[in-house]
Amino acid sequence: MFIDTHLHLEKRWLKDDAHRQLAIDDINKNKIITWAVTSDIPAYKKTLEYAKQSKYIFPCFGVLPWYAHEYVDRFDEIAKLCEEAIMLGEIGLDEKYAKEKACIPHQKPMFKIFLKEAEKNNKIMNLHFRGKERESFEIIKSYKIKKPIFHGYSGDIDLMKELNDEGYYYTIGQRYNQERLLLIPDDLLLLEIDVLPTENFKVPSEVFLDMLERYAKIKKITPEELEAINQKNVLRLIGDDPNLSEMKKLIQ
Ligand SMILES: [Zn+2]
């Protein structure tokens, strides 16, 4: 079964409504379990609506660190939405690609709201860290977070050994670095589409199949074996979470 652990259905990344509909239809037709991550409150609310069209779409609540300054007065609302959400993401810390520097001082305080909720209710976190991966790793460790997922990890190679020792997961997307890919243990590897191509649009099933073929070749296994690795890891992550029992049923 195809399981995409990080996809943006939201307008910011999938601008064309017709493309979004094609994507949702494809998810239904091919029964692709899809973790629909979001990057702010309006996107999350929209994504809850999109999810009504498919039992395979599972929305995750997140506010990207780039928008932290826009939410300083709404941290209570964020905490409430965190509590209601079945999974958290896309969230984290990122000064490197922050277009507006105003977000920087507010990133950590906002991120801590998500960390508290993940710690309290053992939630899955889809994490975006760009730059300062070491510091981010130390923060995660200090919170006793059990299900962090490093989305598209691009930090130091040296730090990967420590991430692996902690049992932290990685998602790899459409153009993941080969050297890093080979350092990810099979039992910590997850697949993600992230963003569907805008030009030369492709539906999720096509993109996912391309990824399976590309990365299976690099890992010298079959696409089916890679698909099974991804599925097994997802089942381990969701296994003890009563909020995700519907997903578990769909996979088993
Ligand atoms: Zn993303």
Residues whose N, C-alpha, C, O or C-beta is under 5 A from the ligand:
A	BS01	ZN	E90 D194
